[in-house]
Amino acid sequence: MTGATQEDSFTEHYWRDPHAALAGTRETCPVREVDFEGGRTWLVTRYDDVRAGLADERLAKDWRSSLPAEERASAPPGLPAPMSHMLTSLDPPEHTRLRSLVTQAFTARRIATLRPRVESVAEELLADLPEDEPIDLVARYAIVLPMVVISELLGVPEIDRDEFARLSTVLIDECPEPELERASTQMATYLEGLVAAKRAAPDDALLSALISASDEGDRLSDLEIVAMAMLLLMAGHETTAVFITNSVRALVADDSARERLARPESVPSLIEELLRWLSPALNASLRFATEDLEIGGVTIPRGASVTLSTGAANRDPARFGDPEVLDPDRNTAGHLAFGYGIHRCLGAALVRLEGEVGLAALFNRFPRLRVVADPADLTYRRSVHVHAPRTLPVVLGPRAGG
């Protein structure tokens, strides 16, 4: 079949409750064309279709791959540099080369050694928070924790971190094109200077490791290093902040799940279920059909953009029983919170670590934390990529043992 198109798209209903909106799409028209960031895209929502799409070589990240061979060389990239040089914008063989070099620096061992520092940062932040007056948990904790961690990991000076947090939000959220371009240019310009400084005076941070990474003489260019640093600052900070914020809301409403945070052996399974249930990145970045292809019985024409919804896939009842229920005892194997295939999230281990440490530290210190805002009064970020309230007013309550 060619597939019916739908004129409705990412509307106010989606901004407030994307899981409900995506569930409706999955049930009624699981592969359909919708309005998306000023254009059109084919939205794919069933688990089997999304997982297959994430690994399908015919769905390219660089839109130029969908052009006839004679037109590709002269076509401009879909995004300005350095964003066009990010891993999320590249296909093999460029992607293969870049990921291989980056993996040498961004290792599991490097992430594992961060646990004591993440614990220390969480405790420092919580120690400064008042117990008995409303605070915005987003601004005071959920954003700050991952920004401090990713900045220290990369080697970004403390004085610049608030500005990085602001710029990364602009780059993730829906905003006018001129504002997006300004934010991208500002972040890139700063990182270019930082890379030059690290090249002149290397340290133990990740940027220096990226500069020194090589494979048989091949090295990352400064543009590629800046692109990777920008991606890590955006994705590493934003997805974790969103994950912590939404997890707090879920755990406040679920005593049984929240109590697992006091038992270290129970925390990893809780985190995996929260990742499935919340899907910090609701939709994978755009892909482009390099030929006519069929997804879920629908023909996608060559050159069309495709959005694979990991959020919808992770709540597909055909894959997970009672998917709307938060169940830390379920088998979450195969969830797509970090994608699948060659573009699987490079920072998955870091998100897991910050989620485990950040949530356990918060609720173990403040077991009676409560949200003091009516859900109807919350305003949400307008982003097709992430979903979270802009602010989350809470009262932490007395500290444990107090």
C-alpha positions as CSV (number, residue, x, y, z in Angstrom):
1,M,0.0,0.0,0.0
2,T,1.1,3.6,-0.5
3,G,-0.1,4.7,2.9
4,A,-2.6,7.4,3.9
5,T,-1.1,10.8,4.9
6,Q,-2.3,12.6,7.9
7,E,-2.4,16.4,8.2
8,D,-2.2,16.4,12.0
9,S,1.2,16.5,13.5
10,F,3.2,17.5,16.6
11,T,0.6,19.7,18.2
12,E,-0.1,21.0,21.7
13,H,-1.5,17.6,22.6
14,Y,1.9,16.1,21.8
15,W,3.9,18.7,23.8
16,R,1.9,17.9,26.9
17,D,1.5,14.2,26.6
18,P,3.7,12.7,23.8
19,H,3.3,9.1,24.9
20,A,-0.5,9.4,24.5
21,A,-0.1,11.1,21.1
22,L,2.3,8.5,19.9
23,A,0.2,5.6,21.2
24,G,-2.8,6.9,19.2
25,T,-0.6,7.1,16.1
26,R,0.8,3.6,16.7
27,E,-2.7,2.1,17.0
28,T,-4.4,3.9,14.1
29,C,-1.8,4.5,11.5
30,P,1.6,3.3,12.6
31,V,3.5,4.6,9.6
32,R,2.2,8.0,8.4
33,E,3.3,11.3,7.1
34,V,3.2,14.3,9.4
35,D,4.3,17.9,9.7
36,F,7.7,18.1,11.4
37,E,10.0,21.1,12.1
38,G,8.8,23.0,9.1
39,G,8.7,20.1,6.7
40,R,7.2,16.6,6.3
41,T,8.4,13.3,7.7
42,W,7.2,9.7,7.8
43,L,6.6,8.9,11.5
44,V,7.2,5.2,12.3
45,T,5.9,4.0,15.7
46,R,5.7,0.2,16.0
47,Y,8.6,-1.6,17.7
48,D,9.5,-4.0,15.0
49,D,9.4,-1.3,12.3
50,V,11.4,1.1,14.4
51,R,14.1,-1.4,15.3
52,A,14.4,-2.6,11.7
53,G,14.6,1.0,10.6
54,L,17.4,1.9,13.0
55,A,19.5,-0.8,11.3
56,D,18.4,-0.3,7.7
57,E,21.3,1.0,5.5
58,R,18.7,2.4,3.1
59,L,17.8,5.0,5.7
60,A,20.7,7.4,5.7
61,K,21.6,10.2,8.1
62,D,23.0,12.5,5.4
63,W,20.2,13.6,3.1
64,R,22.7,13.8,0.2
65,S,22.8,10.0,0.2
66,S,19.3,10.1,-1.3
67,L,20.4,12.1,-4.3
68,P,21.6,10.7,-7.6
69,A,25.4,10.1,-7.5
70,E,26.2,13.0,-9.9
71,E,24.4,15.5,-7.6
72,R,25.9,14.5,-4.2
73,A,29.3,16.2,-4.4
74,S,27.8,19.6,-5.2
75,A,24.9,19.4,-2.7
76,P,25.3,21.3,0.6
77,P,25.0,19.4,3.9
78,G,21.6,19.5,5.6
79,L,23.1,21.2,8.7
80,P,25.8,23.9,9.1
81,A,29.3,22.9,10.3
82,P,30.2,21.6,12.8
83,M,26.7,20.0,13.2
84,S,27.1,18.4,9.8
85,H,30.2,16.6,11.1
86,M,28.5,15.0,14.1
87,L,28.2,11.2,14.4
88,T,24.4,11.6,14.2
89,S,24.7,13.3,10.8
90,L,27.1,10.8,9.1
91,D,26.9,7.5,7.3
92,P,29.5,4.9,6.6
93,P,32.4,5.0,5.8
94,E,32.7,8.5,7.4
95,H,30.7,7.4,10.4
96,T,32.7,4.2,10.8
97,R,36.0,6.0,10.8
98,L,34.9,8.7,13.2
99,R,33.2,6.4,15.7
100,S,36.2,4.1,15.7
101,L,38.5,7.0,16.7
102,V,36.1,8.5,19.2
103,T,35.6,5.1,20.9
104,Q,39.3,5.0,21.7
105,A,38.8,8.1,24.0
106,F,35.2,7.6,25.2
107,T,35.8,4.3,26.8
108,A,33.7,2.3,29.3
109,R,36.6,2.4,31.7
110,R,36.7,6.2,31.5
111,I,33.0,6.3,32.3
112,A,33.2,3.8,35.1
113,T,35.9,5.8,36.9
114,L,33.5,8.8,37.0
115,R,31.2,7.2,39.6
116,P,32.9,8.6,42.7
117,R,32.9,12.1,41.2
118,V,29.3,11.9,40.1
119,E,28.4,10.8,43.7
120,S,30.4,13.7,45.1
121,V,28.7,16.3,42.7
122,A,25.3,15.0,43.6
123,E,25.9,15.2,47.3
124,E,27.4,18.7,47.0
125,L,24.3,19.9,45.1
126,L,21.9,18.4,47.5
127,A,23.7,19.7,50.6
128,D,23.0,23.3,49.4
129,L,19.2,22.8,48.9
130,P,16.6,24.0,51.4
131,E,14.3,21.3,52.9
132,D,11.1,23.2,53.6
133,E,10.6,25.7,50.8
134,P,9.7,25.2,47.1
135,I,12.6,24.9,44.7
136,D,12.8,24.3,41.0
137,L,14.3,20.8,40.8
138,V,15.2,21.3,37.1
139,A,17.3,24.4,37.6
140,R,18.8,23.4,40.9
141,Y,19.6,19.7,40.3
142,A,18.4,17.9,37.1
143,I,20.2,20.3,34.7
144,V,23.2,21.0,36.9
145,L,24.3,17.5,37.8
146,P,24.9,16.3,34.2
147,M,26.3,19.6,33.0
148,V,28.9,19.6,35.7
149,V,29.8,15.9,34.9
150,I,30.0,16.3,31.1
151,S,31.9,19.6,31.5
152,E,34.5,18.0,33.8
153,L,34.7,15.0,31.5
154,L,35.4,17.2,28.5
155,G,37.5,19.7,30.4
156,V,35.2,22.8,30.1
157,P,36.0,25.4,32.7
158,E,33.4,25.9,35.4
159,I,32.9,29.6,34.5
160,D,31.4,28.6,31.1
161,R,29.0,25.9,32.1
162,D,25.8,27.9,32.6
163,E,26.2,29.4,29.1
164,F,26.7,25.9,27.7
165,A,23.5,24.7,29.4
166,R,21.5,27.6,27.8
167,L,23.0,27.0,24.3
168,S,22.4,23.3,24.4
169,T,18.7,23.9,25.3
170,V,18.3,26.2,22.3
171,L,19.9,23.6,20.0
172,I,17.5,20.8,21.2
173,D,14.2,22.7,21.4
174,E,12.1,24.1,18.7
175,C,13.2,27.7,18.0
176,P,13.5,30.2,15.2
177,E,16.3,29.3,12.6
178,P,18.3,32.5,13.3
179,E,18.4,31.7,17.1
180,L,19.5,28.1,16.3
181,E,22.3,29.4,14.0
182,R,23.5,31.9,16.6
183,A,23.6,29.3,19.3
184,S,25.5,26.8,17.1
185,T,28.0,29.4,16.0
186,Q,28.6,30.6,19.6
187,M,29.1,27.1,20.9
188,A,31.4,26.1,18.0
189,T,33.5,29.2,18.3
190,Y,34.1,28.6,22.0
191,L,34.9,25.0,21.5
192,E,37.4,25.8,18.7
193,G,39.3,27.9,21.1
194,L,39.1,25.3,23.8
195,V,40.4,22.6,21.4
196,A,43.3,24.9,20.5
197,A,44.1,25.4,24.1
198,K,44.0,21.6,24.9
199,R,46.3,20.9,21.9
200,A,48.8,23.4,23.2
201,A,48.5,22.2,26.8
202,P,47.0,18.6,27.0
203,D,45.4,17.4,30.2
204,D,43.6,14.3,31.4
205,A,40.1,15.4,30.1
206,L,38.3,13.9,27.1
207,L,39.0,16.6,24.7
208,S,42.8,15.9,25.0
209,A,42.1,12.2,24.6
210,L,40.1,13.0,21.4
211,I,43.0,15.0,20.1
212,S,45.5,12.2,20.7
213,A,43.2,9.4,19.4
214,S,44.6,7.8,16.2
215,D,44.3,4.7,14.0
216,E,47.3,3.9,11.8
217,G,48.1,7.5,11.5
218,D,44.5,8.7,11.1
219,R,43.4,11.4,13.5
220,L,40.4,13.5,14.2
221,S,40.5,17.0,12.6
222,D,39.8,20.0,14.8
223,L,36.4,20.3,13.1
224,E,35.5,16.7,14.0
225,I,36.6,17.2,17.6
226,V,34.5,20.3,17.9
227,A,31.5,18.5,16.4
228,M,32.0,15.6,18.9
229,A,32.3,17.9,21.9
230,M,29.2,19.8,20.8
231,L,27.3,16.5,20.4
232,L,28.4,15.3,23.9
233,L,27.5,18.6,25.5
234,M,24.1,18.6,23.9
235,A,23.1,15.0,24.1
236,G,25.0,14.1,27.2
237,H,23.6,17.0,29.2
238,E,20.0,17.2,27.8
239,T,19.0,13.6,27.8
240,T,20.2,13.0,31.3
241,A,18.5,16.2,32.7
242,V,15.3,15.1,31.0
243,F,15.6,11.6,32.3
244,I,16.2,12.7,35.9
245,T,13.3,15.2,35.8
246,N,10.8,12.8,34.5
247,S,12.0,9.9,36.7
248,V,11.4,12.1,39.7
249,R,7.8,12.7,38.7
250,A,7.3,8.9,38.1
251,L,8.9,7.9,41.4
252,V,7.1,10.4,43.5
253,A,3.9,8.7,42.3
254,D,5.1,5.1,42.9
255,D,6.2,4.2,46.4
256,S,7.2,0.7,45.5
257,A,9.5,1.7,42.7
258,R,11.0,4.6,44.7
259,E,11.9,2.3,47.6
260,R,14.1,0.3,45.3
261,L,16.6,3.2,45.3
262,A,17.5,2.3,48.9
263,R,18.7,-1.2,47.7
264,P,21.7,-0.8,45.4
265,E,21.2,-4.2,43.9
266,S,17.7,-3.1,42.7
267,V,18.7,0.2,41.1
268,P,20.0,-1.0,37.7
269,S,16.7,-2.8,36.8
270,L,14.7,0.2,37.9
271,I,16.8,2.4,35.7
272,E,16.3,0.2,32.7
273,E,12.6,0.2,33.2
274,L,12.5,4.0,33.6
275,L,14.6,4.3,30.4
276,R,12.0,2.1,28.6
277,W,9.0,3.8,30.1
278,L,10.2,7.4,29.7
279,S,12.5,7.2,26.6
280,P,14.6,10.3,27.2
281,A,15.1,10.7,23.5
282,L,11.5,10.2,22.2
283,N,12.4,10.2,18.5
284,A,15.6,9.4,16.7
285,S,17.1,12.1,14.5
286,L,16.0,12.2,10.9
287,R,16.9,9.6,8.4
288,F,16.4,9.8,4.6
289,A,15.3,7.1,2.2
290,T,18.0,6.4,-0.4
291,E,15.5,4.4,-2.5
292,D,11.8,3.6,-2.5
293,L,11.3,1.2,0.4
294,E,8.5,-0.4,2.4
295,I,8.0,0.1,6.1
296,G,5.1,-1.6,7.8
297,G,3.3,-2.1,4.5
298,V,3.7,1.5,3.6
299,T,5.8,2.7,0.6
300,I,8.3,5.5,1.6
301,P,9.5,7.3,-1.5
302,R,13.2,7.9,-2.2
303,G,14.4,11.2,-0.7
304,A,11.6,11.3,2.0
305,S,12.6,11.9,5.6
306,V,11.8,9.3,8.2
307,T,11.4,9.7,12.0
308,L,11.8,6.5,14.0
309,S,9.9,6.9,17.3
310,T,11.8,5.0,20.0
311,G,9.3,6.4,22.5
312,A,6.4,4.8,20.7
313,A,8.4,1.6,20.2
314,N,9.2,1.3,23.8
315,R,5.5,1.3,24.7
316,D,4.4,-1.0,22.0
317,P,2.1,-3.7,23.5
318,A,3.2,-6.1,20.8
319,R,6.8,-6.0,22.4
320,F,6.2,-5.2,26.1
321,G,3.2,-6.5,28.0
322,D,1.2,-3.8,29.8
323,P,3.6,-1.2,28.4
324,E,2.0,1.7,30.1
325,V,2.8,0.2,33.6
326,L,6.1,1.1,35.2
327,D,7.3,-2.4,36.2
328,P,10.9,-2.7,37.4
329,D,10.6,-6.5,37.5
330,R,9.9,-6.8,33.8
331,N,12.4,-8.0,31.2
332,T,13.5,-4.8,29.5
333,A,15.9,-6.5,27.1
334,G,15.7,-4.9,23.7
335,H,14.4,-1.5,24.7
336,L,15.4,1.2,22.3
337,A,16.0,4.1,24.7
338,F,19.5,4.4,23.3
339,G,18.7,3.4,19.7
340,Y,20.0,0.3,17.9
341,G,22.6,-0.5,15.3
342,I,25.6,1.5,14.3
343,H,24.1,4.7,15.6
344,R,23.4,3.4,19.1
345,C,24.0,6.1,21.7
346,L,27.7,6.4,22.5
347,G,26.9,7.9,25.9
348,A,24.5,5.2,27.1
349,A,26.8,4.2,30.0
350,L,27.1,7.8,31.2
351,V,23.3,8.3,31.2
352,R,22.8,5.1,33.2
353,L,25.5,6.1,35.7
354,E,24.1,9.6,36.2
355,G,20.6,8.3,36.5
356,E,21.5,5.7,39.1
357,V,23.6,8.0,41.2
358,G,21.5,11.1,40.8
359,L,18.1,9.5,41.7
360,A,19.4,7.4,44.5
361,A,21.2,10.3,46.1
362,L,18.1,12.5,45.8
363,F,15.5,10.1,47.2
364,N,17.8,8.5,49.8
365,R,18.5,11.9,51.3
366,F,15.0,13.2,50.8
367,P,12.6,10.2,50.9
368,R,9.5,12.5,51.4
369,L,10.2,14.7,48.4
370,R,6.9,15.9,46.9
371,V,6.0,17.8,43.7
372,V,4.0,20.9,44.7
373,A,2.8,22.0,41.2
374,D,-0.5,20.9,39.7
375,P,0.3,18.9,36.6
376,A,-2.0,21.1,34.6
377,D,0.1,24.2,35.5
378,L,3.3,22.8,34.2
379,T,4.7,24.1,30.9
380,Y,6.6,21.8,28.7
381,R,9.5,22.2,26.3
382,R,8.6,22.3,22.7
383,S,10.9,19.7,21.3
384,V,10.3,16.7,19.1
385,H,13.4,15.1,20.6
386,V,12.8,15.3,24.3
387,H,9.8,15.8,26.7
388,A,10.0,17.4,30.1
389,P,8.5,20.3,32.0
390,R,10.5,23.5,31.9
391,T,10.3,23.7,35.7
392,L,9.4,21.2,38.4
393,P,8.6,22.9,41.7
394,V,9.2,20.5,44.6
395,V,9.6,20.6,48.4
396,L,12.3,18.2,49.4
397,G,11.1,17.7,53.0
398,P,13.2,16.6,55.9
399,R,16.4,14.7,55.3
400,A,16.5,11.0,56.0
401,G,16.8,10.5,59.7
402,G,15.7,14.1,60.4
